[in-house]
């Protein structure tokens, strides 16, 4: 079976069968401002919608979620990776605070509009009738065949985050990204 996978906000990422972004980086990427425009695909078209490090840049979250649900097949999978608002370094280190005041390195168009906790993502799943399969801080990147530890194992930050994760409630604040895998009912 050939699964159809939409990579929403793909950038240079090649995971998926269909690619869409506001700033296409190659010929096979469809240009779409999915914050304002309907996704150019029919209803119930994709087996999976995948989006990594895009959700926090969306201004019109409800509209985007409605469009994702519209193009997902029944029982289709939504995979989101987004910033973890609970990550301790976002609150204590200027080096990691691009989410608040350091946009220059990412270009003048890049803005963060939202940060999420697991509770925020749970709320979106309830509102849009998605069944959560997995919701947790992310220590590696999805898809599973592309395991890349963040930060890398040979960095000091990797070991500091591992220690923080062992503290009471530490796993909630120890990692900079969240992974949500949910299914359309």
Backbone as a chain_set.jsonl record, in Angstrom:
{"seq": "XXXXXXXXXXXXXXXXXXXXXXXXXXXXXXXXXXXXXXXXXXXXXXXXXXXXXXXXXXXXXXXXXXXXXXXXXXXXXXXXXXXXXXXXXXXXXXXXXXXXXXXXXXXXXXXXXXXXXXXXXXXXXXXXXXXXXXXXXXXXXXXXXXXXXXXXXXXXXXXXXXXXXXXXXXXXXXXXXXXXXXXXX", "coords": {"N": [[0.835, -1.173, 0.0], [0.612, 2.162, -0.888], [1.288, 4.809, 1.012], [0.023, 8.086, 1.437], [1.636, 10.92, 2.367], [1.59, 14.036, 3.786], [3.833, 16.626, 4.122], [3.791, 19.26, 6.009], [4.776, 22.522, 5.862], [7.423, 22.013, 5.089], [10.075, 22.925, 4.546], [13.382, 22.093, 3.928], [13.1, 19.418, 4.351], [12.648, 16.013, 3.452], [10.893, 14.031, 4.105], [8.004, 12.257, 3.422], [5.352, 12.255, 0.902], [4.102, 14.302, -0.364], [4.601, 17.791, -0.458], [4.514, 20.92, 1.173], [4.805, 24.442, 1.57], [5.291, 27.793, 2.694], [7.461, 29.113, 1.691], [8.768, 27.721, -0.829], [11.406, 25.398, -1.186], [12.339, 23.835, -3.154], [11.567, 22.298, -6.376], [9.487, 20.38, -6.094], [7.863, 21.232, -4.041], [4.849, 22.553, -3.003], [3.63, 25.822, -3.109], [2.045, 27.52, -0.515], [0.207, 29.537, 1.628], [-0.626, 28.361, 4.306], [-1.637, 29.315, 6.617], [-3.594, 31.032, 5.95], [-4.781, 30.158, 3.597], [-6.755, 27.573, 2.075], [-5.708, 24.163, 2.117], [-4.394, 22.777, -0.835], [-5.694, 20.271, -1.563], [-7.854, 17.41, -1.884], [-10.649, 16.489, 0.306], [-10.139, 14.054, 2.921], [-7.726, 12.815, 1.973], [-5.042, 12.226, 2.701], [-2.955, 9.781, 4.332], [-1.305, 10.398, 6.37], [-0.409, 13.378, 8.068], [2.312, 15.331, 8.521], [4.27, 17.482, 10.488], [6.932, 19.454, 11.361], [8.309, 21.574, 13.715], [6.723, 23.803, 13.017], [4.189, 24.519, 13.962], [4.367, 26.42, 16.035], [4.762, 28.741, 14.647], [2.432, 29.48, 13.492], [-0.29, 31.659, 13.0], [-3.031, 31.434, 12.84], [-4.275, 29.131, 14.27], [-6.629, 27.493, 14.694], [-7.851, 27.453, 12.134], [-5.82, 26.188, 10.629], [-5.67, 23.664, 11.91], [-8.278, 22.746, 11.307], [-8.05, 22.476, 8.533], [-6.031, 20.528, 8.366], [-7.388, 18.343, 9.523], [-9.434, 18.11, 7.659], [-8.083, 17.227, 5.288], [-6.993, 14.831, 6.11], [-7.422, 11.317, 6.031], [-10.122, 9.267, 7.37], [-9.175, 7.778, 10.4], [-6.628, 8.491, 9.842], [-3.236, 9.627, 10.433], [-1.864, 12.167, 12.473], [1.099, 13.834, 12.878], [2.891, 15.831, 14.89], [5.548, 17.972, 15.661], [6.686, 20.219, 17.935], [7.713, 23.252, 19.623], [8.476, 23.05, 23.102], [6.942, 24.657, 25.567], [7.508, 24.423, 28.232], [10.194, 23.895, 28.497], [13.126, 24.192, 30.292], [15.425, 25.769, 29.615], [14.457, 27.727, 27.901], [13.523, 29.56, 29.626], [15.583, 30.383, 31.282], [17.945, 30.99, 29.937], [19.51, 33.218, 27.785], [20.736, 32.444, 25.449], [19.139, 30.423, 24.452], [16.761, 31.657, 23.923], [15.392, 32.451, 21.589], [12.77, 32.302, 21.075], [11.591, 34.403, 22.249], [12.948, 36.923, 21.876], [15.024, 36.959, 19.968], [15.106, 36.984, 16.907], [16.646, 37.525, 14.696], [18.604, 35.702, 13.677], [17.053, 33.91, 12.354], [15.857, 35.173, 10.241], [13.921, 37.978, 9.031], [11.235, 37.451, 8.557], [10.543, 35.334, 10.125], [8.696, 34.326, 12.851], [7.668, 33.531, 16.146], [4.591, 32.605, 17.352], [3.205, 31.122, 19.149], [3.672, 28.972, 21.945], [3.766, 25.683, 23.232], [2.445, 23.443, 25.696], [2.156, 20.044, 26.863], [-0.453, 19.89, 27.747], [-1.776, 21.946, 26.324], [-1.683, 20.851, 23.738], [-3.175, 18.544, 24.15], [-5.67, 19.754, 24.589], [-6.214, 20.835, 22.011], [-6.483, 18.437, 20.627], [-8.794, 17.374, 21.813], [-10.751, 19.304, 21.077], [-10.698, 19.043, 18.28], [-11.378, 16.447, 17.93], [-9.457, 14.338, 17.911], [-7.732, 11.323, 18.444], [-5.389, 10.686, 20.822], [-2.355, 9.109, 20.337], [0.3, 9.218, 21.083], [1.935, 11.449, 23.213], [4.402, 13.429, 24.228], [7.467, 14.755, 25.699], [10.098, 15.275, 23.407], [12.856, 13.37, 22.649], [14.209, 12.5, 20.519], [14.069, 12.757, 16.92], [11.142, 12.39, 14.906], [10.547, 11.031, 11.718], [10.722, 7.566, 12.847], [12.766, 6.211, 11.453], [14.698, 8.018, 11.2], [16.385, 8.732, 13.367], [17.633, 11.228, 15.311], [19.356, 12.457, 17.807], [18.528, 15.073, 20.051], [19.669, 17.446, 22.207], [22.818, 16.413, 20.646], [24.405, 13.3, 21.566], [27.059, 13.645, 22.321], [27.225, 16.122, 23.44], [27.401, 18.511, 26.152], [24.959, 19.538, 26.956], [23.126, 17.53, 26.338], [23.588, 15.632, 28.356], [23.041, 17.158, 30.639], [20.298, 17.695, 30.241], [19.351, 15.075, 30.402], [19.86, 14.514, 33.115], [18.206, 16.458, 34.342], [15.769, 15.439, 33.481], [15.373, 13.295, 35.172], [14.599, 14.315, 37.575], [11.843, 15.013, 39.899], [8.93, 15.498, 38.069], [10.575, 16.346, 36.089], [10.877, 15.368, 33.452], [9.03, 16.704, 31.989], [10.077, 19.246, 31.617], [12.609, 18.965, 30.565], [13.276, 18.738, 27.857], [13.459, 20.334, 24.62], [11.478, 20.038, 22.653], [8.17, 18.868, 21.722], [6.365, 15.896, 21.008], [3.581, 14.945, 19.211], [1.435, 12.42, 18.37], [-1.426, 11.609, 16.794], [-4.69, 10.353, 15.966], [-7.158, 10.697, 13.435], [-10.584, 10.409, 14.058]], "CA": [[0.0, 0.0, 0.0], [1.357, 3.413, -0.957], [0.725, 5.832, 1.888], [0.2, 9.483, 1.057], [2.067, 11.669, 3.546], [1.788, 15.462, 3.561], [4.787, 17.303, 4.999], [3.272, 20.624, 6.103], [5.862, 23.408, 6.285], [8.525, 21.059, 4.964], [11.43, 23.463, 4.437], [14.211, 21.205, 3.103], [12.835, 18.042, 4.768], [12.16, 15.173, 2.354], [9.994, 12.991, 4.606], [6.651, 12.386, 2.908], [5.104, 12.082, -0.534], [3.623, 15.596, -0.82], [5.304, 18.813, 0.319], [3.883, 22.239, 1.083], [5.489, 25.428, 2.401], [5.111, 29.184, 2.28], [8.669, 29.442, 0.928], [9.261, 26.463, -1.406], [12.862, 25.304, -1.284], [12.669, 23.02, -4.329], [10.481, 22.249, -7.366], [8.361, 19.506, -5.717], [7.158, 21.817, -2.904], [3.737, 23.416, -3.378], [3.591, 27.069, -2.328], [0.74, 27.778, 0.089], [0.195, 30.189, 2.94], [-1.667, 27.548, 4.955], [-2.179, 30.1, 7.725], [-4.731, 31.783, 5.404], [-5.351, 29.494, 2.416], [-7.076, 26.145, 2.174], [-4.713, 23.271, 1.541], [-4.843, 22.458, -2.188], [-5.891, 18.833, -1.682], [-9.252, 17.046, -1.58], [-10.979, 15.938, 1.625], [-9.811, 12.643, 3.199], [-6.746, 12.45, 0.955], [-3.755, 11.764, 3.22], [-2.861, 8.798, 5.41], [-0.565, 11.052, 7.447], [0.063, 14.759, 7.944], [3.512, 15.476, 9.354], [4.737, 18.854, 10.558], [7.988, 19.585, 12.368], [8.754, 22.931, 14.046], [5.91, 24.747, 12.255], [2.999, 24.915, 14.709], [4.636, 27.614, 16.829], [4.819, 29.884, 13.733], [1.087, 29.655, 12.935], [-1.118, 32.676, 13.646], [-4.431, 31.036, 12.776], [-4.184, 27.712, 14.622], [-7.891, 26.795, 14.472], [-8.003, 27.249, 10.697], [-4.839, 25.183, 10.176], [-6.117, 22.365, 12.405], [-9.444, 22.344, 10.506], [-7.565, 22.034, 7.232], [-5.344, 19.249, 8.566], [-8.426, 17.328, 9.729], [-10.155, 17.96, 6.388], [-7.334, 16.453, 4.292], [-6.653, 13.512, 6.66], [-8.4, 10.241, 5.9], [-10.551, 8.709, 8.655], [-8.128, 6.974, 11.047], [-5.333, 9.011, 9.417], [-2.334, 9.987, 11.531], [-1.261, 13.487, 12.55], [2.354, 13.844, 13.628], [3.356, 17.2, 15.103], [6.674, 18.25, 16.546], [6.656, 21.658, 18.189], [8.483, 23.691, 20.793], [7.942, 22.758, 24.422], [6.952, 25.89, 26.369], [7.999, 24.112, 29.578], [11.625, 23.624, 28.485], [13.754, 25.065, 31.28], [16.379, 26.726, 29.054], [13.744, 28.86, 27.311], [13.212, 30.501, 30.694], [16.744, 30.804, 32.063], [19.139, 31.248, 29.145], [19.324, 34.059, 26.6], [21.226, 31.694, 24.298], [18.054, 29.583, 23.957], [15.505, 32.394, 24.032], [14.948, 32.988, 20.302], [11.313, 32.303, 21.089], [11.115, 35.63, 22.856], [13.477, 38.2, 21.395], [16.184, 36.846, 19.082], [14.669, 36.463, 15.618], [17.576, 37.886, 13.635], [19.27, 34.549, 13.09], [16.085, 33.133, 11.566], [15.298, 36.003, 9.189], [12.931, 38.942, 9.505], [9.877, 36.908, 8.397], [10.324, 34.257, 11.095], [8.13, 34.744, 14.136], [6.972, 32.553, 16.97], [3.342, 33.161, 17.852], [2.682, 30.272, 20.219], [4.451, 27.875, 22.506], [2.794, 24.703, 23.704], [2.73, 22.392, 26.666], [1.375, 18.855, 26.505], [-1.862, 20.192, 28.027], [-2.293, 22.704, 25.184], [-1.891, 19.93, 22.624], [-4.343, 17.724, 24.53], [-6.875, 20.558, 24.355], [-6.472, 20.852, 20.572], [-6.966, 17.108, 20.231], [-10.191, 17.261, 22.255], [-11.587, 20.177, 20.251], [-10.742, 18.554, 16.904], [-11.762, 15.036, 17.979], [-8.325, 13.487, 17.57], [-7.381, 10.354, 19.482], [-3.946, 10.755, 21.067], [-1.595, 7.857, 20.386], [1.52, 9.513, 21.842], [2.165, 12.861, 23.488], [5.5, 13.418, 25.191], [8.658, 15.489, 25.302], [10.801, 14.571, 22.34], [14.296, 13.228, 22.831], [14.725, 12.189, 19.192], [13.144, 13.239, 15.902], [10.298, 11.497, 14.128], [10.124, 9.638, 11.742], [11.619, 6.664, 13.568], [13.928, 5.789, 10.668], [15.563, 9.19, 11.132], [16.696, 9.084, 14.752], [18.68, 12.223, 15.523], [19.194, 12.925, 19.185], [18.654, 16.514, 20.245], [20.968, 17.688, 21.583], [23.562, 15.198, 20.339], [24.914, 12.591, 22.746], [28.386, 14.079, 22.737], [27.198, 17.487, 23.968], [27.123, 18.657, 27.582], [23.533, 19.798, 27.133], [22.438, 16.241, 26.321], [23.697, 15.009, 29.684], [22.314, 18.014, 31.589], [18.877, 17.426, 30.034], [19.075, 13.732, 30.944], [19.819, 14.638, 34.58], [16.975, 17.198, 34.663], [14.616, 14.562, 33.225], [15.235, 12.335, 36.283], [14.024, 15.015, 38.729], [10.379, 14.936, 39.926], [8.331, 16.305, 36.989], [11.661, 16.834, 35.236], [10.744, 14.994, 32.043], [8.166, 17.719, 31.372], [10.839, 20.467, 31.339], [13.986, 18.639, 30.199], [13.525, 18.664, 26.416], [12.945, 21.517, 23.936], [10.409, 19.758, 21.697], [7.105, 17.933, 22.067], [5.882, 15.044, 19.923], [2.188, 14.526, 19.269], [0.925, 11.53, 17.33], [-2.853, 11.461, 17.049], [-5.435, 9.803, 14.83], [-8.501, 11.218, 13.151], [-11.598, 9.375, 14.342]], "C": [[0.888, 1.247, 0.0], [0.667, 4.464, -0.113], [1.012, 7.209, 1.326], [0.484, 10.267, 2.341], [2.321, 13.118, 3.155], [2.776, 15.992, 4.595], [4.435, 18.783, 4.954], [4.337, 21.55, 6.665], [7.188, 22.698, 6.197], [9.919, 21.67, 4.982], [12.235, 22.595, 3.484], [13.976, 19.727, 3.394], [12.219, 17.244, 3.619], [11.301, 14.016, 2.831], [8.604, 13.265, 4.053], [6.57, 12.137, 1.413], [4.639, 13.389, -1.164], [4.198, 16.66, 0.119], [4.656, 20.174, 0.089], [4.593, 23.185, 2.039], [5.192, 26.818, 1.852], [6.277, 29.625, 1.4], [9.255, 28.161, 0.342], [10.773, 26.478, -1.609], [13.308, 24.467, -2.476], [11.406, 22.863, -5.183], [9.277, 21.409, -6.929], [7.561, 20.027, -4.521], [6.09, 22.784, -3.427], [3.759, 24.653, -2.486], [2.174, 27.29, -1.825], [0.948, 28.477, 1.419], [-0.917, 29.52, 3.73], [-2.197, 28.189, 6.227], [-3.449, 30.846, 7.283], [-5.476, 31.025, 4.301], [-5.68, 28.038, 2.711], [-5.952, 25.33, 1.559], [-5.23, 22.791, 0.189], [-4.971, 20.951, -2.442], [-7.339, 18.511, -1.352], [-9.417, 16.546, -0.141], [-10.52, 14.487, 1.71], [-8.768, 12.083, 2.226], [-5.49, 11.781, 1.519], [-3.896, 10.73, 4.33], [-2.177, 9.416, 6.624], [-0.299, 12.505, 7.074], [1.159, 14.916, 8.985], [3.937, 16.943, 9.33], [5.744, 18.984, 11.696], [8.416, 21.046, 12.497], [8.04, 23.994, 13.208], [4.794, 25.327, 13.116], [3.198, 26.223, 15.48], [4.693, 28.885, 15.98], [3.448, 30.241, 13.154], [0.323, 30.718, 13.722], [-2.556, 32.191, 13.792], [-4.559, 29.53, 13.035], [-5.47, 26.929, 14.339], [-8.113, 26.484, 13.004], [-7.074, 26.147, 10.192], [-5.24, 23.794, 10.653], [-7.333, 21.865, 11.615], [-9.019, 21.814, 9.143], [-6.826, 20.691, 7.324], [-6.367, 18.128, 8.705], [-9.162, 17.066, 8.418], [-9.408, 17.053, 5.416], [-6.903, 15.076, 4.795], [-7.785, 12.52, 6.41], [-8.92, 9.848, 7.281], [-9.5, 7.708, 9.141], [-6.729, 7.391, 10.605], [-4.549, 9.535, 10.614], [-1.832, 11.416, 11.369], [-0.018, 13.371, 13.412], [2.844, 15.283, 13.686], [4.559, 17.199, 16.034], [6.694, 19.759, 16.701], [7.475, 21.979, 19.432], [7.73, 23.393, 22.083], [8.064, 24.01, 25.295], [7.508, 25.663, 27.768], [9.51, 23.89, 29.641], [12.376, 24.664, 29.328], [14.688, 26.102, 30.668], [15.7, 27.892, 28.344], [13.482, 29.94, 28.359], [14.437, 31.05, 31.418], [17.952, 31.212, 31.237], [18.826, 32.102, 27.924], [19.759, 33.325, 25.33], [20.1, 30.871, 23.655], [16.723, 30.326, 23.908], [15.046, 33.026, 22.729], [13.432, 33.067, 20.245], [10.756, 33.6, 21.637], [11.651, 36.877, 22.163], [14.64, 38.112, 20.417], [15.793, 36.239, 17.742], [15.681, 36.673, 14.507], [18.217, 36.706, 12.942], [18.354, 33.745, 12.181], [15.469, 33.939, 10.436], [14.154, 36.866, 9.7], [11.505, 38.425, 9.421], [9.541, 35.882, 9.479], [9.831, 34.823, 12.42], [7.531, 33.546, 14.852], [5.736, 33.228, 17.542], [2.802, 32.373, 19.036], [3.76, 29.322, 20.692], [3.455, 26.951, 23.191], [3.349, 23.843, 24.822], [1.94, 21.171, 26.21], [-0.115, 19.108, 26.736], [-2.5, 20.988, 26.889], [-2.597, 21.768, 24.015], [-3.042, 18.965, 22.905], [-5.635, 18.472, 24.245], [-7.215, 20.635, 22.869], [-7.028, 19.51, 20.104], [-8.42, 16.908, 20.641], [-11.111, 18.058, 21.342], [-11.751, 19.62, 18.838], [-10.954, 17.046, 16.814], [-10.667, 14.104, 17.45], [-8.022, 12.57, 18.743], [-5.856, 10.329, 19.631], [-3.358, 9.351, 21.155], [-0.344, 8.038, 21.246], [1.629, 11.024, 22.003], [3.212, 12.933, 24.587], [6.595, 14.385, 24.755], [9.471, 14.629, 24.33], [12.295, 14.554, 22.607], [14.984, 12.852, 21.521], [13.687, 12.65, 18.175], [12.354, 12.105, 15.272], [10.532, 11.886, 12.679], [11.179, 8.722, 12.351], [12.847, 6.227, 12.782], [14.966, 6.908, 10.553], [15.932, 9.645, 12.531], [17.889, 10.038, 14.796], [18.468, 12.751, 16.926], [19.369, 14.433, 19.244], [18.677, 16.805, 21.727], [21.726, 16.377, 21.387], [24.18, 14.61, 21.603], [26.275, 13.076, 23.21], [28.407, 15.527, 23.237], [26.9, 17.481, 25.466], [25.631, 18.811, 27.831], [22.713, 18.51, 27.125], [22.431, 15.631, 27.725], [22.99, 15.837, 30.757], [20.815, 17.749, 31.466], [18.486, 16.058, 30.578], [18.974, 13.772, 32.464], [18.538, 15.351, 34.999], [15.758, 16.289, 34.494], [14.371, 13.565, 34.349], [14.657, 12.985, 37.544], [12.504, 14.83, 38.742], [9.795, 15.951, 38.937], [9.371, 16.834, 36.01], [11.504, 16.495, 33.774], [9.91, 16.022, 31.279], [8.965, 18.947, 30.931], [12.217, 20.21, 30.728], [14.282, 18.703, 28.707], [12.818, 19.791, 25.669], [11.788, 21.277, 22.969], [9.387, 18.79, 22.288], [6.737, 17.139, 20.82], [4.433, 14.689, 20.199], [1.925, 13.616, 18.081], [-0.513, 11.26, 17.692], [-3.546, 10.973, 15.788], [-6.789, 10.468, 14.694], [-9.491, 10.093, 13.392], [-12.46, 9.114, 13.138]], "O": [[1.809, 1.358, 0.808], [-0.405, 4.955, -0.469], [2.097, 7.471, 0.807], [-0.32, 10.275, 3.272], [3.16, 13.4, 2.299], [2.576, 15.825, 5.798], [4.741, 19.475, 3.983], [4.759, 21.391, 7.811], [7.995, 22.766, 7.124], [10.867, 21.002, 5.394], [11.818, 22.379, 2.346], [14.584, 18.868, 2.755], [11.361, 17.753, 2.898], [11.004, 13.109, 2.054], [8.081, 14.37, 4.195], [7.567, 11.851, 0.751], [4.768, 13.569, -2.375], [4.274, 16.458, 1.331], [4.3, 20.53, -1.034], [4.942, 22.812, 3.159], [4.877, 26.976, 0.673], [6.099, 30.417, 0.475], [10.149, 27.567, 0.944], [11.338, 27.438, -2.131], [14.499, 24.39, -2.78], [10.313, 23.247, -4.764], [8.154, 21.692, -7.348], [6.668, 19.332, -4.035], [6.385, 23.706, -4.188], [3.89, 24.549, -1.267], [1.217, 27.255, -2.599], [1.768, 28.055, 2.235], [-2.026, 30.048, 3.817], [-3.114, 27.656, 6.851], [-4.269, 31.241, 8.112], [-6.673, 31.236, 4.101], [-4.993, 27.364, 3.479], [-5.319, 25.757, 0.594], [-6.402, 22.431, 0.08], [-4.425, 20.426, -3.413], [-7.987, 19.258, -0.618], [-8.439, 16.225, 0.533], [-10.509, 13.771, 0.708], [-8.935, 10.976, 1.716], [-4.934, 10.877, 0.896], [-4.813, 10.787, 5.148], [-2.43, 9.018, 7.761], [-0.004, 12.823, 5.922], [0.953, 14.665, 10.172], [3.959, 17.57, 8.271], [5.444, 18.664, 12.846], [8.831, 21.673, 11.522], [8.656, 24.956, 12.747], [4.488, 26.514, 13.006], [2.281, 27.04, 15.56], [4.674, 29.989, 16.524], [3.328, 31.209, 12.402], [0.288, 30.686, 14.952], [-3.221, 32.514, 14.776], [-4.905, 28.76, 12.139], [-5.411, 25.822, 13.803], [-8.519, 25.374, 12.66], [-7.487, 25.28, 9.422], [-5.161, 22.836, 9.884], [-7.407, 20.68, 11.289], [-9.563, 20.823, 8.657], [-6.983, 19.828, 6.46], [-6.228, 17.079, 8.076], [-9.479, 15.919, 8.105], [-10.023, 16.196, 4.782], [-6.49, 14.235, 3.997], [-8.961, 12.853, 6.561], [-8.229, 10.072, 8.275], [-9.004, 6.892, 8.365], [-5.75, 6.729, 10.946], [-5.115, 9.845, 11.662], [-1.429, 11.828, 10.282], [-0.073, 12.872, 14.537], [3.171, 15.881, 12.66], [4.577, 16.513, 17.056], [6.716, 20.491, 15.712], [7.872, 21.09, 20.185], [6.503, 23.477, 22.138], [9.164, 24.376, 25.711], [7.936, 26.613, 28.424], [10.056, 23.713, 30.73], [12.262, 25.866, 29.092], [14.739, 27.228, 31.162], [16.31, 28.951, 28.196], [13.247, 31.099, 28.017], [14.345, 32.073, 32.096], [18.913, 31.741, 31.797], [17.968, 31.744, 27.117], [19.207, 33.563, 24.256], [20.112, 30.649, 22.445], [15.667, 29.696, 23.858], [14.367, 34.052, 22.76], [12.877, 33.823, 19.447], [9.561, 33.865, 21.502], [10.885, 37.801, 21.889], [15.199, 39.152, 20.068], [16.123, 35.084, 17.473], [15.569, 36.039, 13.458], [18.359, 36.717, 11.719], [18.824, 32.985, 11.335], [14.613, 33.413, 9.724], [13.498, 36.524, 10.684], [10.637, 38.912, 10.146], [8.367, 35.597, 9.716], [10.469, 35.685, 13.024], [6.956, 32.656, 14.225], [5.826, 34.297, 18.146], [2.029, 32.9, 19.836], [4.643, 28.923, 19.932], [2.416, 27.4, 23.675], [4.544, 23.557, 24.887], [1.144, 21.257, 25.275], [-0.949, 18.59, 25.994], [-3.648, 20.729, 26.527], [-3.645, 21.881, 23.38], [-3.794, 18.611, 21.997], [-6.588, 17.896, 23.72], [-8.383, 20.513, 22.499], [-7.94, 19.463, 19.278], [-9.198, 16.327, 19.885], [-12.133, 17.547, 20.886], [-12.834, 19.716, 18.26], [-10.739, 16.441, 15.764], [-10.927, 13.206, 16.649], [-8.054, 12.994, 19.898], [-5.132, 9.997, 18.692], [-3.806, 8.519, 21.944], [0.03, 7.16, 22.024], [1.44, 11.779, 21.05], [2.957, 12.553, 25.73], [6.651, 14.788, 23.593], [9.508, 13.404, 24.443], [12.92, 15.602, 22.772], [16.211, 12.885, 21.432], [12.54, 12.908, 18.539], [12.856, 10.99, 15.128], [10.713, 13.08, 12.439], [12.366, 9.047, 12.372], [13.874, 5.903, 13.38], [15.988, 6.751, 9.885], [15.805, 10.827, 12.849], [18.996, 9.7, 14.377], [17.477, 13.432, 17.188], [20.236, 15.001, 18.579], [17.747, 16.419, 22.434], [21.315, 15.341, 21.909], [24.444, 15.318, 22.575], [26.611, 12.93, 24.385], [29.479, 16.098, 23.437], [26.241, 16.578, 25.982], [25.101, 18.275, 28.804], [21.71, 18.411, 27.833], [21.397, 15.175, 28.212], [22.403, 15.277, 31.683], [20.131, 17.596, 32.478], [17.409, 15.901, 31.153], [18.095, 13.133, 33.042], [17.852, 14.898, 35.916], [14.817, 16.365, 35.284], [13.265, 13.038, 34.468], [14.269, 12.284, 38.478], [11.923, 14.52, 37.702], [10.14, 17.132, 38.98], [9.059, 17.692, 35.184], [11.954, 17.26, 32.92], [10.068, 16.186, 30.069], [8.58, 19.62, 29.976], [12.924, 21.164, 30.403], [15.453, 18.72, 28.326], [11.705, 20.171, 26.033], [11.173, 22.239, 22.509], [9.676, 18.017, 23.201], [6.793, 17.66, 19.706], [4.093, 14.198, 21.276], [2.16, 13.99, 16.933], [-0.8, 10.742, 18.771], [-3.046, 11.16, 14.679], [-7.47, 10.762, 15.677], [-9.262, 8.957, 12.979], [-13.363, 8.278, 13.194]]}, "num_chains": 1, "name": "protein.A"}
